[in-house]
Amino acid sequence: MSSHTGHALILKKNGEVLGTGGNIYGPLSHHGYGDKAISWGKIFEGASRIASGSSHSVAIRQDGSLWSWGRNIGLEPKLIFEKAEAVAASSSSTIALSEGALWQWDRGKIPIRVIACE
C-alpha cells in the first residue's frame, strides 16, 4: 500500500493496482477523475512496485518498466524508463533507481541522472 495527501494505492498479488481518494489531478487515472473516488477501483495492471506523490502515482511493471500518471503527466500512464529497480515519490517529484544510477525529476519533467550507484 502507498498513500499521500489525498489518495491511496494498493498493489494486489496479481499485479493490479487499485486506488481511492482525491483525484482532482489524476493520481488515480480515470477512476473517479475530477472528484473523490469513494470506492476502490482498478487503475493499473502488471505492477510489482508502487509509490504515490501528492498528485501523481508511479508503478514498476513486472517487466521492470517504470510508469507514471497524474498532475502534469496525464490520466494515461506514461512510460518513464524501460528498466527500474526501485521508485519513491514525494509531493512533486520522483526518484528511481535505474540501471545502476539514481534519477530524480519533477512531475511531467525529464528525469535527470543524479548519481551513479555502482
N, C-alpha and C positions, 0 to 999 in steps of 0.2 A: 504494500500500500504506500502511496505517496500523496501528500496533500500540501496545499499552500493557501494563502489568504482566503479564497472563497470556493475552491473546488477540490475534489479528491479523486484519485485514481486507484484502481485495484487491478492487479495482474493475476489472472486465473492460471491454473496449472496448464491449461490447454493453449496459452498464449494470447487469449482475449484480454483486452484492456477495457474495463468498464469505468465510467465516470459519473459524477453527480456534483451538483452545486452551482455556483455562479458561472455563467458562460457568456457574459457580455462581449468579451474579446475573442472567444472561440477556443479556450483551452480544452473544451470537451468536443471539439469538432462540430458536427451537425447536431449532436444530442442536446436539445434544449437551447439552441442558439438564440441569443438576444434576450434571454430571460434566465431564470434559475431552473435548472433541471431538478425536479423533485423526486426523481427515481433514478436508479442506476441504469445506464444504457451502454451498449457496446459502441466503442469509438475507434478501436484499432485491433488488428489481428496479427498473430505470429510473433508477438513480443517475448523477449526473455528478460528485459530490464526496463524500468520506467523511472521518470522523475517529473516533478511539476514545479513550475515557477508561479509567480502570482497571476499571470495571464497567458501562459503558454505551457505546453507539455512536450515531453520528449520520450522516445522509446527506442530501444535497440531491438531489432528483429532477431529471430533465431539464426538468421544467416549472417549476423554481425552488422548489418546496415543500420545507420542511425537516422531517425526521422523526427521531425518537429512540426508543430502546428499551434495556432493561436495568434495572439496580438502581433502585428507586423509581419506575420508569416502567412496566414490564411487558414481557412477551415479545413482544407485538404492537407493531409500530411505531406511534408516536403522532405526529400532525401537530402541529408547533410553530408554524410560520409558513407562510403561503401563498407568500411570496416571500423568498428569501435568496440572497445572492451568495457568501458565504464562511462557513466554520464551523471551529472548533477546539474540542477537548475536553481537559480535564485530569483529575486524579484524581477530582474530584467535581462539577465544573462545566463549563459550556459557554459559549462566546461565539460570536455570529454577527453578520454584517453583513446588515441587512435594511432596505430602503427608506430608505437614507441615514442609518441610525442603528446604533450598536453596542449589542448587547443581551448581558446576562450572566444566568445562572441556575444554581442548583444542581440536581442530578438530581431530577426529579419536581416541581420548583417552577415558579412562573410567571416568565417572562422579565421582566427589568427593563431599561428603557432607560437606558444608561449615559451616552452622549454622542451628539450629532448630528454626523455626519461631513460635512455639506455646507458 
